[in-house]
Amino acid sequence: MSNEVIKVNPAGTAAWVSFTLDQSHSLPGHQRRFEFKGMRVTWGLEKRGGKYLIVQGNWSFVSKGQN
């Protein structure tokens, strides 16, 4: 994980988190690996019962030629 950004609203009841992620996965019983490099992740969080919970998420990838 890299490029982490965390912002909390002034009341402390909501937050926004973004980061870039590189991951590699394989499914049980399969040899093929799935690689996600430079995946951009954004979460919206709300504070409920004293804990921040993810209430919205977005995952995207950079197109070739984009920075």
C-alpha positions as CSV (number, residue, x, y, z in Angstrom):
1,M,0.0,0.0,0.0
2,S,1.2,3.5,-0.8
3,N,0.1,7.1,-1.3
4,E,-2.2,6.9,1.7
5,V,-4.5,9.9,2.4
6,I,-6.8,10.0,5.3
7,K,-9.2,12.9,5.9
8,V,-11.8,13.3,8.7
9,N,-14.7,15.7,8.6
10,P,-14.6,18.4,11.4
11,A,-17.4,16.7,13.4
12,G,-15.4,13.4,13.4
13,T,-18.5,11.5,12.1
14,A,-17.2,10.7,8.6
15,A,-13.8,10.0,6.9
16,W,-12.3,9.5,3.5
17,V,-9.4,7.2,2.8
18,S,-7.5,6.7,-0.5
19,F,-4.4,4.6,-1.4
20,T,-2.7,2.8,-4.2
21,L,-2.4,-1.0,-3.9
22,D,-0.3,-3.7,-5.6
23,Q,-1.7,-7.2,-5.0
24,S,-1.3,-10.8,-6.3
25,H,-3.8,-13.5,-5.8
26,S,-4.5,-17.1,-6.8
27,L,-7.6,-19.1,-6.4
28,P,-7.5,-22.3,-4.4
29,G,-6.8,-25.3,-6.7
30,H,-5.7,-23.0,-9.6
31,Q,-2.1,-22.1,-10.7
32,R,-3.0,-18.9,-12.5
33,R,-2.2,-15.7,-10.5
34,F,-4.1,-12.5,-10.7
35,E,-2.0,-9.4,-10.3
36,F,-3.3,-5.9,-9.6
37,K,-0.6,-3.2,-9.9
38,G,-1.3,0.4,-9.2
39,M,-5.0,-0.2,-8.2
40,R,-6.5,3.0,-6.8
41,V,-8.8,2.5,-3.8
42,T,-11.1,5.0,-2.2
43,W,-13.3,4.3,0.8
44,G,-16.0,6.5,2.4
45,L,-16.4,5.8,6.2
46,E,-19.0,6.7,8.8
47,K,-18.5,6.6,12.5
48,R,-21.2,4.3,14.0
49,G,-21.2,3.1,17.6
50,G,-17.7,4.6,18.1
51,K,-16.2,2.7,15.1
52,Y,-15.5,3.8,11.6
53,L,-17.2,1.5,9.1
54,I,-16.7,1.4,5.3
55,V,-20.0,2.5,3.7
56,Q,-18.8,3.2,0.2
57,G,-15.8,1.8,-1.8
58,N,-14.3,2.4,-5.3
59,W,-11.5,0.5,-7.0
60,S,-10.0,1.6,-10.3
61,F,-7.0,1.2,-12.5
62,V,-4.8,3.7,-14.3
63,S,-5.1,3.4,-18.1
64,K,-1.9,3.0,-20.1
65,G,-0.2,6.4,-20.6
66,Q,-1.8,7.9,-17.4
67,N,0.2,8.8,-14.3
